């Protein structure tokens, strides 16, 4: 299993390198998050041995089970929909929450973060394609939301995240990534206090090369590293 993960990890890293070369970017600008949802602890430990430090999970319960058993320098990212009643449980174990998709969720994170005296790094999830099945803010409401969240003392908005539509041809998602990048740049230029816009989390196993070409700084790859669930 280690050889499988190791070889797939190398392939992903090579493809990131090629995408960076095509777009004139440095590979150090792109963080690979290994999406380990539903994977056993052994698979995470093998990926860790291959150099992975950033893991993405969809469910709070899996983070609570896995995080205490991984080395201290492992970073867990909450990338799935987060229910407000689970915020208290997950905050001590996550490096970043990618999926803040409502003002009420941000308020809950602020309240809990203040209680434990922690500044929480978050990304605002944007439903760029307007899919009814997806969570996230619409591009049009984003500035209004940011102007409210920027006043929260225990939340730091680091950037934006999107889950692009599932498509056969990754080129079909290029416009989605372009739109999110433009939003990211526009917000960065506004220089709003407490909003750093240093992270753009977009691209998964099927389309991460296109996402990297369009400016992604974090890609979330599960199947491409661990194989199909």
C-alpha positions as CSV (number, residue, x, y, z in Angstrom):
1,X,0.0,0.0,0.0
2,X,2.9,2.4,0.7
3,X,4.3,1.9,-2.8
4,X,0.8,2.6,-4.2
5,X,0.4,5.9,-2.3
6,X,4.1,6.9,-2.9
7,X,3.9,6.4,-6.7
8,X,0.5,8.2,-7.0
9,X,1.8,11.0,-4.8
10,X,4.8,11.4,-7.2
11,X,2.5,11.5,-10.2
12,X,0.3,14.2,-8.6
13,X,3.4,16.3,-7.7
14,X,4.8,15.9,-11.2
15,X,1.5,17.1,-12.7
16,X,1.4,20.1,-10.3
17,X,4.9,20.9,-11.5
18,X,3.9,20.7,-15.2
19,X,0.8,22.9,-14.5
20,X,3.0,25.4,-12.7
21,X,5.5,25.4,-15.6
22,X,2.7,26.1,-18.1
23,X,1.4,29.0,-16.1
24,X,4.7,30.5,-15.0
25,X,4.2,29.7,-11.3
26,X,6.4,28.3,-8.6
27,X,5.4,24.9,-7.1
28,X,6.0,26.3,-3.6
29,X,2.9,28.5,-4.2
30,X,0.7,25.3,-4.3
31,X,-0.1,23.2,-1.2
32,X,-1.3,19.7,-1.8
33,X,-4.0,18.6,0.6
34,X,-4.5,14.8,0.7
35,X,-8.2,14.2,1.1
36,X,-8.3,11.3,3.5
37,X,-12.0,11.1,4.2
38,X,-13.2,7.4,4.7
39,X,-9.6,6.3,4.6
40,X,-8.2,4.2,7.5
41,X,-5.6,5.7,9.8
42,X,-2.9,3.4,8.3
43,X,-3.3,5.1,4.9
44,X,-2.8,8.6,6.5
45,X,0.3,7.3,8.3
46,X,1.7,5.9,5.0
47,X,1.0,9.2,3.3
48,X,2.7,11.1,6.2
49,X,5.8,8.8,5.7
50,X,5.8,9.9,2.1
51,X,6.0,13.6,3.1
52,X,2.3,14.6,3.3
53,X,1.5,17.0,6.2
54,X,-1.9,18.4,5.1
55,X,-5.0,16.2,5.2
56,X,-8.5,17.1,4.3
57,X,-11.6,15.6,6.0
58,X,-15.3,16.0,5.3
59,X,-16.6,14.7,8.6
60,X,-15.9,16.0,12.1
61,X,-16.0,12.5,13.6
62,X,-13.2,11.4,11.4
63,X,-11.0,14.3,12.4
64,X,-11.7,13.6,16.1
65,X,-10.7,10.0,15.6
66,X,-7.6,10.5,13.4
67,X,-6.0,13.8,14.6
68,X,-4.9,12.6,18.1
69,X,-3.2,9.5,16.6
70,X,-1.2,11.4,14.0
71,X,2.2,13.1,14.6
72,X,2.0,16.6,16.1
73,X,3.0,18.4,12.9
74,X,0.1,17.0,10.9
75,X,-2.4,19.7,9.7
76,X,-6.0,18.8,9.4
77,X,-8.3,20.8,7.1
78,X,-12.1,20.7,7.4
79,X,-13.2,20.7,3.8
80,X,-16.8,19.4,4.2
81,X,-20.0,21.1,5.2
82,X,-19.7,21.9,8.9
83,X,-22.8,21.9,11.1
84,X,-22.9,24.6,13.7
85,X,-23.4,22.1,16.5
86,X,-20.1,20.4,15.7
87,X,-17.9,23.6,15.8
88,X,-17.0,23.2,19.4
89,X,-15.7,19.6,18.9
90,X,-13.6,20.3,15.8
91,X,-11.9,23.6,16.6
92,X,-9.1,22.3,18.7
93,X,-8.0,19.9,15.9
94,X,-8.1,21.9,12.7
95,X,-5.6,24.1,11.0
96,X,-8.2,25.7,8.7
97,X,-11.9,25.4,7.9
98,X,-12.4,25.7,4.1
99,X,-16.1,25.4,4.1
100,X,-17.6,28.5,5.9
101,X,-20.8,28.8,3.9
102,X,-23.0,31.0,6.1
103,X,-22.9,34.0,8.4
104,X,-24.4,31.9,11.2
105,X,-21.6,29.4,10.9
106,X,-19.0,32.2,11.1
107,X,-20.7,33.6,14.2
108,X,-20.6,30.1,15.8
109,X,-16.9,29.7,15.0
110,X,-16.3,33.2,16.4
111,X,-18.1,32.4,19.6
112,X,-16.3,29.1,20.2
113,X,-12.9,30.4,19.1
114,X,-13.2,33.3,21.6
115,X,-14.2,30.8,24.4
116,X,-10.9,28.8,23.8
117,X,-8.8,31.9,23.0
118,X,-7.9,30.7,19.5
119,X,-7.8,32.6,16.2
120,X,-9.3,30.4,13.6
121,X,-8.2,30.5,10.0
122,X,-11.1,30.1,7.6
123,X,-11.9,30.2,3.9
124,X,-15.3,31.4,2.6
125,X,-16.9,28.8,0.4
126,X,-18.3,30.3,-2.9
127,X,-20.8,28.5,-5.1
128,X,-19.4,30.0,-8.3
129,X,-21.4,27.8,-10.6
130,X,-24.7,28.4,-8.7
131,X,-25.4,24.7,-8.3
132,X,-28.5,24.0,-6.1
133,X,-26.9,20.9,-4.7
134,X,-23.9,22.8,-3.3
135,X,-23.4,25.0,-0.3
136,X,-21.6,28.3,-0.4
137,X,-22.1,32.1,-0.8
138,X,-23.1,33.5,-4.2
139,X,-20.4,35.7,-5.7
140,X,-22.8,38.6,-5.5
141,X,-23.2,38.4,-1.7
142,X,-19.6,37.8,-0.8
143,X,-18.5,41.4,-0.2
144,X,-21.4,42.1,2.1
145,X,-20.6,38.9,4.1
146,X,-16.9,39.8,4.3
147,X,-17.7,43.3,5.6
148,X,-19.5,41.7,8.5
149,X,-17.0,38.8,9.2
150,X,-14.0,41.1,9.1
151,X,-15.1,42.5,12.5
152,X,-14.9,39.1,14.2
153,X,-12.0,39.1,16.7
154,X,-11.3,35.4,16.6
155,X,-11.7,34.6,12.9
156,X,-9.1,35.3,10.2
157,X,-10.4,35.1,6.7
158,X,-7.5,33.7,4.6
159,X,-9.2,33.4,1.3
160,X,-11.8,31.6,-0.8
161,X,-12.8,28.0,-1.6
162,X,-15.0,26.5,-4.2
163,X,-16.1,23.0,-5.2
164,X,-16.4,23.1,-9.0
165,X,-19.1,21.0,-10.8
166,X,-18.3,17.3,-11.6
167,X,-17.4,17.3,-15.3
168,X,-15.9,14.8,-17.8
169,X,-13.6,17.4,-19.3
170,X,-11.7,19.5,-16.7
171,X,-11.5,22.4,-19.2
172,X,-15.2,22.8,-18.6
173,X,-14.3,24.1,-15.1
174,X,-11.8,26.7,-16.3
175,X,-14.3,29.5,-16.2
176,X,-15.3,28.6,-12.7
177,X,-11.7,28.9,-11.5
178,X,-11.2,32.1,-13.5
179,X,-14.2,33.7,-11.8
180,X,-13.1,32.7,-8.3
181,X,-9.6,34.0,-9.0
182,X,-11.0,37.3,-10.1
183,X,-13.1,37.6,-7.0
184,X,-10.1,36.8,-4.9
185,X,-8.0,39.5,-6.6
186,X,-10.8,42.1,-6.4
187,X,-11.3,41.5,-2.6
188,X,-7.5,41.5,-2.0
189,X,-7.3,45.0,-3.7
190,X,-9.9,46.3,-1.2
191,X,-7.4,45.9,1.7
192,X,-10.1,45.1,4.2
193,X,-8.8,44.6,7.8
194,X,-8.5,41.0,8.9
195,X,-9.0,39.7,5.4
196,X,-5.7,38.5,4.0
197,X,-6.8,36.7,0.7
198,X,-3.6,34.6,0.6
199,X,-5.4,31.2,0.0
200,X,-7.4,30.1,-3.0
201,X,-8.6,26.5,-2.4
202,X,-9.9,25.1,-5.7
203,X,-9.3,22.0,-7.8
204,X,-9.7,18.3,-7.0
205,X,-8.5,15.0,-8.5
206,X,-10.3,15.5,-11.8
207,X,-9.4,19.1,-12.5
208,X,-6.6,20.3,-10.2
209,X,-4.2,21.0,-13.1
210,X,-6.6,23.5,-14.6
211,X,-7.1,25.0,-11.2
212,X,-3.4,25.4,-10.7
213,X,-3.1,27.1,-14.1
214,X,-5.8,29.5,-12.9
215,X,-4.2,30.5,-9.7
216,X,-5.1,27.9,-7.0
217,X,-2.9,27.8,-4.0
218,X,-4.4,24.7,-2.4
219,X,-5.7,21.7,-4.2
220,X,-7.7,18.8,-2.6
221,X,-6.7,15.4,-4.0
222,X,-8.1,12.2,-2.6
223,X,-8.7,9.5,-5.3
224,X,-5.5,10.6,-7.1
225,X,-3.5,9.7,-4.1
226,X,-5.3,7.0,-2.2
227,X,-7.4,5.4,-5.0
228,X,-11.2,5.1,-5.3
229,X,-13.2,4.7,-2.1
